[in-house]
Amino acid sequence: MSQNVQYGADQDGGRWEGIVADIRSERPQLVLFQEVDFLADPDKAEAAEKALGMLLVVAPSRNLPTAVAWDPACLELVDTETKYSKADMHHGYCAPRFRPLGLDNPLPAPLVAISTHLTPYSAQAAAQEAQMLCARAYRYGGIAFVVGDINHPPLGDDEPDWSSVQPYNRASRCHRRTSPDEPWRGDRVVGEVFRDADFTDVAAHVADLREDSSLRAPTGKAGLIRTDQAHVTPALKPAIKDYWTVDTGTHSDHDGVVFTLDLNQIDASRVRAYT
């Protein structure tokens, strides 16, 4: 499950407690968080572990940290990479590597679970951040996903009513217009980066298989696009089983997104170490 908790969740009317309840109702084995500024405090991170019934790692950030929580009965932590998170990205990323437990056969490489929050201020700058994350996903063998608040329109989704979107979001997420009469068009360059790196957009994949366009619905409640996304490497594409969203009500300005993978179905022929 991925959840942008919205800045200040621990200080705003019990929103964090509501988010914890939303998460626990889904019973995920992994939770990928964005905008968890308060979890940079070790005491609050420890309290969050107890509330979730999971272990937690938080990445350093120049602005709003990301984090990943996991169920230790299902996943054994191998290591965590965050070395480019603070210096090279607006919000950053958290990239723990896991050894999944209870599989028919051990995976030939670790599972890399990247939680990220790409810059909202420029599609071009976000595309550069995505390029780096794609490299980090492949670095340890290629059994990986990049999940989180991607902040920019993915490939294949309908254009929103851009006239109803905040002007600053249009300026960040759309192509430049040559005249005031020209219609707004979303800049899909971030989606193109993931596509060109052979990632699969989980929601779009399941939507196409089921011929159910509702799975492409917006997840950001203000920006009117499917800003929260999950992209998996080729090794994980055959493992995709399901996808859905979680209505967080007043707990966050983002819906949660949940996807399921059967790790017994990975494509081992697509696993190799990159340097």
N, C-alpha and C positions, 0 to 999 in steps of 0.2 A: 504494500500500500504506500502511496505517496501522498503527503499532506503539507501544503503550505499553511501554516497555522495563523498567519497574519500577525504583523509586528505587535508586540505588547500583549500577547495572549495570556501571560501569567498575571497581568495587572488589570484586566478589563472584564469585570463582571462574571468571573468563573468560566471564561471561554476555554481556557486550557483544560479544566476538568471536563468540560463538554466534549472537547476533542479527544481526550483520553477515552471517554465512554464510547465515542464513535469508533475509535480504533479497536477497542476491546470487543465491540460487537461484531467486528469483521474477523477477528482472530488471525491476523496475518503473522507470518513467520519473519517477515522483514517489514520495517517501516522506514521510509525515506522522508526526512523532514526538511522544510525550508522555513526561513525567517524565525529561527529559534534562538534569538538573541540572548534570552535569559538562561539557556542551557550552557552558555559559556562559563557560568558560575558552577564550580564542581559540586557544591551542595545541592543546587537545584537540579543538576544532571542526575545526581544520585537519587533524589526524590522522584524524578521522572522515571528512572529505572524501576523503582518500587511500584509506582502507580501503573506503569505499563506491564509489569511482570516480565521485563526484557532487559537485556544489556544494551549499552548505548555508547557510541563514540561521536564526538562533536569536532568539526573541522574549524581551524582558524579562519578568520575572515576580516577583510577591511571594513565590511559593512554588516550584513546580516548572515550569521552562520547557517550552515547546513549540518545535518546529522543523520546517522543511521542507527536504528535499534533492531535487535534480532533476538530470536528465541534460541537460547543456548541448547535446548533439547533437540533442535533441528539443524543448527548451524554452528560450526566451530570456527572461531576467528583465527585466521592465519597471520594477518598483518593489516595495517591501514596506511594508505597513501593520501597525503594532503599537501605535498610539498609545493605545488603550484597554486594552491587555493588562495592564499592571502596576497601574494605579490603580483599574480598575473591575471586575476579575475575580479570582477566587480563584487560579487557575493561569494564565489568560490564553489568548492565541491568537496564531498567526503567519499572516499573510495576504499572501503574495507574489502578484504579478500576472505572468502569463506571456504571451508571444506564441508559440504552438505553431508548430513548423517542419514543413514537408513536407506541409501540407494541400492539398487540391484548390483551395481558396480561402481567403484569410486570414479569420480570425474578425472579426466586426464590433465586437468588444469584447474586452478581455483576459480570459484564464482566471484566475479568482481561486480559489486553492487554500488553504482555511482549515484549519489544524490547531488543534484546541482540546482542552481538558481541563476540562469543567464541574465545578463544585463538587460533591463527593460528599456534602455535609453537609445539603443541603436541596433537595428537588425544586422548591420554589417559588423559591428563590434561583437554582437552575440554569436554571429557565424564564426568569428575567429575563436571565441571561447569554445564553441562546439567542436571545431577542428582539433583543438588540444584535447578535449575530453574523448573524442574518438580514438586518438592515439593512446591515451591512458587505458581505455577499455581493451584495446588489442594487446597492450604491452605484456600482459601476464598469461597469454594463451588464447584469448578471444572468446571465453565463456563469460559474457558480460552484458550489462545493460546500463544505459544512461537514462535516468528518470528524474523528474522534478518539474519545477516551474520554468519551462522553456521560454515563455514570455512572448513568443512570436508565432504567427499562424503556420500550421503544418501544411504539407502538400495534400491536395485533394479535398480539403474542406471547403464548403461554400463561403463566399465572402459575407461577412456580417454587414449590417446596416452601419457603415462607417460614419454616417452623419449622427448616429446615436452614441458614438464612442468619444471619449474625452479627446480634445484636440492634441494634447501632448502624446497620447497613445497613437493617434493617427500619424503624427510626425515621426514616431519611432518605428511603427510597424508597417507603414505603407510606402510604396514607390513614390518618388517625387512626381508631381503633376506639372504639365507644361502650361496649363491654363486653369482658371477657377472652375470652368465648366467640365473639365475632364473628371470622370468618375474615379474614386479612390480604388486602388488595388493593393491588396496585402503583399508585402515583400516576403516571399517564401524562401529566402536564401538560407535560413537555418535548416529548414526541411531539406533543402537541396544538399546541404553538407552531410546530413545523416544518410540520405539516399545514396550519395556518391561514395560514402564510406561503407556501403552495403548493410546498413542498419535497416531494421523493419520497425515501422510505427505500429505498436501493438493494437491500439484502438482501431486504426484504419484497416489493419489486417483482419481483425475479427469482424468488423463492420462489413467488409467486402465478402468474407466467407459466408456470412449470414444474411447478406443483402439487407442490412439493418442500419440505415444512415443515422438513427438516433444515437448510436455509439460514438458518433463524431460531434456530439453536442458540446457547446461551450462549457468549460469548467471554471473559468474566471467570471465572477458574477458582475464585474464592472466592465471589463474589456471586451466581452461578447465573443471571445474566441476560445478554442480548446488549448489554453495556455499550459495546462498540466499534461505532460506526455511521457510515454515510456517507449524507448527505442532499444531493440535488442540486436546483438551481433548475429551473423549467419549461423553460428553453432547453436544458438538458442531458438532460431525461427521455428523449427519443427516441434519445439517444446511448448509453444504457445497454446494454451487451452481455453482461456476465458479472459474477459475484461468487463468491468462495470464501474460506475461512479457511485460515490456516497454523498448524499445531500447533508452538508454540515450545518444547515440552517443559519442561525446567528453566531455559530462558533467560529466561523472563518469566512473571508471573502473568496475562498476557493473551495470547490468541491474536492473531496478525496477521490483518488483513482486507484483501483485495485486490478491487478492482473495475476493470473495463475500460470505457472510453468510446471510441466512434468519433466524433471531433470533426467529421468531415465530415457528421454527421447532426444537428447542432444545429438547433433551431427558431429561426431568425433573427427570426421575428415576435415572439418573446418577449424580445428584447434591446432594452433602453432604459436610459438613464442616469437614476438617481434621485439626488436631492439632499436 
